[in-house]
């Protein structure tokens, strides 16, 4: 839409700037014709300057619009929220489908509770249609599952099952729906059914991490299993990030060359990259513990991995403030306080560490 607006402005500007600056309407008094004529003229420089100035003002306005499009989109989302809250019945599956991308954007930006309420409203309207569109319902329930994963796990599991069943009723294939179901099965320890889904994904996409994840979960030799993966899968950090999520007792030393491994910070803090942020924090913590040792009292020199912990946890805590997943990973607060204290020796960080909720994994 923004590109269409820009092209329209440029076309308008060229027309006005070119047409009125070089052409003018004159008056013919010749013997053959008396009346208005269109004349080519190169002397309207004052008019050219005025039109050019107005044209560039329009371009400047467009640039400012693009710079603030995030705020505009958020306002548009609020409009959708108000409309969907006030309309008792949205007529037409296509109308409902057209509303999904704007709400999905909110989910991608981890406004999970807002998006969940809106997807619930869409589902109510989709179920009230004369003809049920199971493909549409499968997508809505997928997104409801992804939203509620972070604040209502049981609801997330329920929506995942609905999504898979609706996809099959619609006789369609959506890898994201199957991957979401596989995630829940692995979390539950149901590796056999997860393997069935992984096989379905493998038949269509042998480069998906979800084609191989169950094999790694049950592997007795994790290092060898990883080396046997296709290079494109083996080099995808989302594989290891999701492996840690579904099987938390992973020794990262068997997964990565920790001695010389450098984390790659995602460019965004969103739904896709959230596991990567958690993975990076786990990696730098393991590197610190194995190479420098746990040093809560600050008796040893500050190592480079302490600074890495400080950097990645600071960014995580800063980014999560603009989302609805605040507090999702309480260990981050503790680790940030730990690193800040070692570097600054400010006693306030000890108090922050004491009041933070920390898992047994960190303390052990």
NORCOR-V617210 format. One record per pair of residues at least 6 apart in sequence whose ideal C-beta (glycine too) atoms are under 8 Angstrom apart, sorted by the first residue. I is the first residue (numbers start at 1). J is the second residue. D is the distance in Angstrom with one decimal. If there is no record, write none. Layout:
i: (I & I)
j: (J & J)
d: (D & D)
This chain:
i: (2 & 2 & 2 & 2 & 5 & 6 & 9 & 9 & 9 & 12 & 13 & 13 & 13 & 13 & 16 & 16 & 17 & 17 & 17 & 17 & 20 & 20 & 20 & 21 & 21 & 21 & 21 & 22 & 22 & 22 & 22 & 23 & 23 & 23 & 23 & 24 & 24 & 24 & 24 & 25 & 25 & 25 & 25 & 26 & 26 & 26 & 26 & 27 & 27 & 27 & 28 & 28 & 28 & 28 & 65 & 73 & 73 & 76 & 77 & 77 & 77 & 77 & 77 & 80 & 80 & 80 & 80 & 81 & 81 & 81 & 84 & 84 & 84 & 84 & 84 & 84 & 85 & 87 & 89 & 89 & 90 & 90 & 90 & 90 & 91 & 92 & 93 & 93 & 93 & 93 & 93 & 96 & 96 & 96 & 96 & 96 & 97 & 97 & 99 & 100 & 100 & 100 & 100 & 103 & 103 & 103 & 103 & 103 & 104 & 104 & 106 & 106 & 106 & 107 & 107 & 107 & 107 & 107 & 107 & 108 & 108 & 108 & 109 & 109 & 109 & 109 & 110 & 110 & 110 & 110 & 110 & 110 & 110 & 110 & 110 & 111 & 111 & 112 & 112 & 112 & 112 & 112 & 112 & 112 & 112 & 112 & 113 & 113 & 113 & 114 & 115 & 115 & 116 & 116 & 116 & 119 & 119 & 119 & 119 & 120 & 122 & 123 & 123 & 123 & 123 & 126 & 126 & 126 & 126 & 126 & 127 & 133 & 134 & 134 & 134 & 134 & 135 & 135 & 135 & 135 & 137 & 137 & 138 & 138 & 138 & 138 & 138 & 138 & 138 & 138 & 138 & 139 & 139 & 139 & 141 & 141 & 141 & 141 & 141 & 142 & 142 & 142 & 142 & 142 & 142 & 142 & 144 & 144 & 144 & 145 & 145 & 145 & 145 & 145 & 145 & 145 & 146 & 146 & 146 & 147 & 148 & 148 & 148 & 149 & 150 & 150 & 150 & 151 & 156 & 157 & 160 & 160 & 160 & 160 & 161 & 163 & 163 & 163 & 164 & 164 & 164 & 167 & 167 & 167 & 167 & 173 & 175 & 175 & 175 & 175 & 175 & 178 & 178 & 178 & 178 & 179 & 179 & 179 & 181 & 182 & 182 & 182 & 182 & 182 & 182 & 182 & 183 & 183 & 183 & 185 & 185 & 185 & 185 & 186 & 186 & 186 & 186 & 186 & 186 & 187 & 187 & 191 & 191 & 191 & 194 & 194 & 194 & 195 & 195 & 197 & 198 & 198 & 198 & 198 & 198 & 198 & 201 & 201 & 201 & 202 & 202 & 205 & 206 & 207 & 207 & 207 & 208 & 209 & 209 & 209 & 209 & 209 & 211 & 212 & 212 & 212 & 213 & 213 & 213 & 213 & 215 & 216 & 216 & 216 & 216 & 216 & 217 & 217 & 217 & 219 & 222 & 222 & 222 & 222 & 223 & 223 & 226 & 226 & 227 & 229 & 233 & 237 & 237 & 237 & 238 & 238 & 238 & 240 & 240 & 240 & 240 & 241 & 241 & 241 & 241 & 242 & 243 & 243 & 244 & 244 & 244 & 244 & 244 & 245 & 245 & 248 & 252 & 252 & 252 & 252 & 253 & 253 & 256 & 258 & 258 & 258 & 258 & 259 & 261 & 261 & 263 & 263 & 263 & 263 & 263 & 264 & 265 & 265 & 265 & 266 & 266 & 266 & 269 & 269 & 269 & 269 & 269 & 269 & 274 & 277 & 277 & 277 & 278 & 280 & 281 & 281 & 281 & 281 & 281 & 281 & 281 & 281 & 284 & 284 & 284 & 284 & 285 & 285 & 285 & 287 & 287 & 288 & 288 & 288 & 288 & 288 & 291 & 291 & 292 & 292 & 292 & 292 & 293 & 295 & 296 & 296 & 296 & 298 & 298 & 298 & 302 & 302 & 306 & 306 & 306 & 307 & 307 & 309 & 309 & 309 & 309 & 310 & 310 & 310 & 310 & 313 & 313 & 313 & 313 & 314 & 316 & 316 & 317 & 317 & 317 & 320 & 320 & 330 & 330 & 330 & 330 & 331 & 331 & 331 & 331 & 333 & 333 & 333 & 334 & 334 & 334 & 334 & 334 & 335 & 337 & 337 & 337 & 337 & 337 & 338 & 338 & 340 & 340 & 340 & 341 & 341 & 341 & 341)
j: (62 & 65 & 66 & 69 & 62 & 62 & 58 & 59 & 62 & 58 & 51 & 55 & 58 & 59 & 51 & 55 & 48 & 51 & 52 & 55 & 44 & 47 & 51 & 44 & 47 & 48 & 51 & 40 & 41 & 42 & 44 & 38 & 39 & 40 & 41 & 38 & 39 & 41 & 44 & 36 & 37 & 38 & 39 & 36 & 37 & 38 & 39 & 35 & 36 & 37 & 34 & 35 & 36 & 37 & 72 & 102 & 105 & 102 & 102 & 103 & 105 & 106 & 114 & 99 & 102 & 103 & 118 & 114 & 117 & 118 & 90 & 99 & 118 & 121 & 122 & 125 & 121 & 125 & 125 & 128 & 96 & 99 & 122 & 125 & 129 & 129 & 126 & 129 & 131 & 133 & 136 & 122 & 125 & 126 & 129 & 136 & 133 & 136 & 122 & 122 & 139 & 140 & 143 & 115 & 118 & 119 & 122 & 143 & 115 & 143 & 114 & 115 & 118 & 115 & 119 & 143 & 146 & 147 & 271 & 270 & 271 & 272 & 270 & 271 & 322 & 323 & 150 & 269 & 270 & 271 & 274 & 320 & 323 & 324 & 325 & 323 & 324 & 146 & 147 & 148 & 149 & 150 & 151 & 323 & 324 & 325 & 147 & 151 & 324 & 324 & 143 & 147 & 144 & 147 & 148 & 140 & 143 & 144 & 147 & 144 & 140 & 137 & 140 & 141 & 144 & 132 & 133 & 136 & 137 & 140 & 137 & 170 & 166 & 167 & 169 & 170 & 166 & 167 & 170 & 172 & 162 & 166 & 162 & 163 & 164 & 166 & 167 & 170 & 172 & 174 & 177 & 163 & 174 & 177 & 159 & 160 & 162 & 163 & 166 & 159 & 160 & 163 & 174 & 176 & 177 & 180 & 155 & 156 & 159 & 156 & 157 & 158 & 159 & 160 & 163 & 180 & 156 & 180 & 271 & 156 & 155 & 156 & 159 & 156 & 324 & 325 & 328 & 324 & 184 & 184 & 180 & 181 & 183 & 184 & 181 & 177 & 180 & 181 & 177 & 178 & 181 & 173 & 174 & 177 & 178 & 204 & 201 & 204 & 205 & 208 & 210 & 197 & 200 & 201 & 210 & 201 & 208 & 210 & 197 & 194 & 197 & 198 & 201 & 210 & 213 & 214 & 242 & 245 & 246 & 191 & 193 & 194 & 197 & 194 & 213 & 214 & 217 & 246 & 247 & 245 & 246 & 214 & 217 & 218 & 213 & 214 & 217 & 214 & 215 & 210 & 210 & 211 & 212 & 213 & 214 & 215 & 208 & 210 & 211 & 208 & 211 & 211 & 230 & 230 & 232 & 233 & 233 & 233 & 236 & 238 & 239 & 242 & 233 & 229 & 233 & 239 & 239 & 242 & 243 & 246 & 225 & 222 & 225 & 226 & 239 & 243 & 243 & 246 & 247 & 225 & 250 & 251 & 254 & 255 & 254 & 255 & 234 & 255 & 234 & 239 & 239 & 264 & 276 & 279 & 272 & 275 & 276 & 252 & 255 & 256 & 279 & 275 & 276 & 278 & 279 & 275 & 250 & 255 & 250 & 275 & 278 & 279 & 282 & 275 & 278 & 361 & 258 & 282 & 283 & 286 & 286 & 290 & 283 & 283 & 286 & 287 & 290 & 291 & 283 & 287 & 280 & 283 & 284 & 308 & 312 & 280 & 280 & 312 & 315 & 273 & 276 & 277 & 277 & 315 & 316 & 319 & 320 & 323 & 325 & 312 & 316 & 319 & 329 & 312 & 309 & 312 & 313 & 316 & 329 & 331 & 332 & 335 & 305 & 308 & 309 & 312 & 309 & 335 & 362 & 305 & 308 & 303 & 305 & 306 & 308 & 309 & 303 & 305 & 300 & 303 & 305 & 306 & 300 & 342 & 338 & 341 & 353 & 341 & 342 & 345 & 342 & 343 & 339 & 342 & 343 & 339 & 343 & 335 & 336 & 338 & 339 & 336 & 339 & 340 & 343 & 332 & 335 & 336 & 339 & 336 & 329 & 332 & 332 & 333 & 336 & 326 & 328 & 356 & 357 & 358 & 359 & 358 & 359 & 361 & 362 & 352 & 356 & 357 & 353 & 356 & 357 & 358 & 362 & 362 & 349 & 350 & 352 & 353 & 356 & 349 & 353 & 346 & 349 & 352 & 347 & 349 & 350 & 353)
d: (7.8 & 7.5 & 6.0 & 7.0 & 6.6 & 5.7 & 5.2 & 6.8 & 6.2 & 7.9 & 7.8 & 3.9 & 6.7 & 7.9 & 5.6 & 7.3 & 6.9 & 4.8 & 6.2 & 5.9 & 7.3 & 6.3 & 6.6 & 5.2 & 5.9 & 4.1 & 6.4 & 6.4 & 6.4 & 6.4 & 7.4 & 5.9 & 6.9 & 6.1 & 6.7 & 7.7 & 5.5 & 4.8 & 6.7 & 5.5 & 7.3 & 6.1 & 7.4 & 7.2 & 5.2 & 7.6 & 4.4 & 7.2 & 6.0 & 7.2 & 6.1 & 6.0 & 7.5 & 4.7 & 7.3 & 7.4 & 6.6 & 6.3 & 5.7 & 7.1 & 7.3 & 5.5 & 7.6 & 6.2 & 5.7 & 6.8 & 6.8 & 7.2 & 7.6 & 6.0 & 7.5 & 7.4 & 6.2 & 4.4 & 7.0 & 7.7 & 6.9 & 7.8 & 6.4 & 5.7 & 5.7 & 7.9 & 7.9 & 4.2 & 7.9 & 7.5 & 6.7 & 5.7 & 7.2 & 4.3 & 5.5 & 5.5 & 5.7 & 5.3 & 7.8 & 6.4 & 7.9 & 5.7 & 6.3 & 7.1 & 6.6 & 7.3 & 7.5 & 5.5 & 4.6 & 6.1 & 7.2 & 7.5 & 7.5 & 6.3 & 5.6 & 4.4 & 7.3 & 4.0 & 7.9 & 5.8 & 6.3 & 5.8 & 6.1 & 5.1 & 5.0 & 7.5 & 6.1 & 7.8 & 7.8 & 6.9 & 7.9 & 7.3 & 6.4 & 6.1 & 7.0 & 7.8 & 3.6 & 6.2 & 5.1 & 6.7 & 5.4 & 7.9 & 4.5 & 7.5 & 8.0 & 5.4 & 6.6 & 7.6 & 4.9 & 6.4 & 7.4 & 6.5 & 4.7 & 6.9 & 7.0 & 5.1 & 6.2 & 3.8 & 5.7 & 5.5 & 5.2 & 4.8 & 6.5 & 6.8 & 5.5 & 6.9 & 4.9 & 7.1 & 7.0 & 7.5 & 6.7 & 5.6 & 5.7 & 6.3 & 7.4 & 7.6 & 4.5 & 7.5 & 4.2 & 3.8 & 7.5 & 7.4 & 3.9 & 5.2 & 7.6 & 4.6 & 8.0 & 5.0 & 7.7 & 3.8 & 4.1 & 6.1 & 7.3 & 6.7 & 6.0 & 7.8 & 7.3 & 7.9 & 4.7 & 7.6 & 4.4 & 3.9 & 6.3 & 7.5 & 7.6 & 4.4 & 7.3 & 6.3 & 5.0 & 5.9 & 7.7 & 8.0 & 4.3 & 4.8 & 7.6 & 8.0 & 3.7 & 4.4 & 6.1 & 5.7 & 7.6 & 6.7 & 6.6 & 7.8 & 4.3 & 4.2 & 6.5 & 4.2 & 7.8 & 5.0 & 5.7 & 7.7 & 7.4 & 5.3 & 5.3 & 5.2 & 8.0 & 5.0 & 7.4 & 5.0 & 6.8 & 7.3 & 6.0 & 7.1 & 4.9 & 7.4 & 5.7 & 5.1 & 8.0 & 6.7 & 5.9 & 7.0 & 6.2 & 6.5 & 7.4 & 5.1 & 6.1 & 5.7 & 7.2 & 7.0 & 7.4 & 4.3 & 6.0 & 5.0 & 4.6 & 6.3 & 7.6 & 5.4 & 6.9 & 7.2 & 7.0 & 7.6 & 6.5 & 7.5 & 5.1 & 4.1 & 7.0 & 5.0 & 6.7 & 6.5 & 5.9 & 3.9 & 7.3 & 7.8 & 5.5 & 5.5 & 5.9 & 5.5 & 7.6 & 4.4 & 7.6 & 4.7 & 7.8 & 7.7 & 6.1 & 5.4 & 7.1 & 6.7 & 4.9 & 7.5 & 5.3 & 5.1 & 4.9 & 7.6 & 4.0 & 6.6 & 7.1 & 6.6 & 5.2 & 6.2 & 7.8 & 5.9 & 5.7 & 5.7 & 4.2 & 6.6 & 7.7 & 5.8 & 5.8 & 7.2 & 6.9 & 6.3 & 6.4 & 7.1 & 6.2 & 6.4 & 5.7 & 6.9 & 7.7 & 5.6 & 7.2 & 6.4 & 5.2 & 4.0 & 7.6 & 7.8 & 4.6 & 6.5 & 4.9 & 7.6 & 6.1 & 6.4 & 7.5 & 7.9 & 6.1 & 6.8 & 6.0 & 6.4 & 7.9 & 6.6 & 6.5 & 7.9 & 5.5 & 6.9 & 6.0 & 3.8 & 5.1 & 6.7 & 3.7 & 5.7 & 6.2 & 7.3 & 5.4 & 7.8 & 7.3 & 6.0 & 6.1 & 5.8 & 7.5 & 7.4 & 6.1 & 6.6 & 6.3 & 4.8 & 7.4 & 7.4 & 6.9 & 7.2 & 6.0 & 5.5 & 6.5 & 7.9 & 6.6 & 7.4 & 4.4 & 5.4 & 6.3 & 7.5 & 7.1 & 7.8 & 6.7 & 7.0 & 7.1 & 3.8 & 5.0 & 6.6 & 6.7 & 8.0 & 7.6 & 3.6 & 7.1 & 7.2 & 7.2 & 7.5 & 5.4 & 7.9 & 5.8 & 5.4 & 7.6 & 5.6 & 6.4 & 6.8 & 7.5 & 7.6 & 6.2 & 6.7 & 5.7 & 4.4 & 5.2 & 5.9 & 6.4 & 6.4 & 7.7 & 4.9 & 7.5 & 6.8 & 3.8 & 6.2 & 7.6 & 6.1 & 6.9 & 6.3 & 7.2 & 3.8 & 5.7 & 6.9 & 6.9 & 6.5 & 6.7 & 7.9 & 8.0 & 6.6 & 5.2 & 6.3 & 5.4 & 5.8 & 5.2 & 5.1 & 6.4 & 7.5 & 6.9 & 5.7 & 7.6 & 7.3 & 4.2 & 6.9 & 3.9 & 6.2 & 6.0 & 5.2 & 5.2 & 3.7 & 6.5 & 6.4 & 7.6 & 5.4 & 6.2 & 7.0 & 6.0 & 5.3 & 7.3 & 6.2 & 4.0 & 6.6 & 7.5 & 5.7 & 5.6 & 7.8 & 5.3 & 7.0 & 4.2 & 7.7 & 5.5 & 4.3 & 7.7 & 4.2 & 6.3 & 7.2 & 4.5 & 7.5 & 4.0 & 4.0 & 6.4 & 7.6 & 6.0 & 7.0 & 4.5 & 7.9 & 7.7 & 3.7 & 5.9 & 7.0)
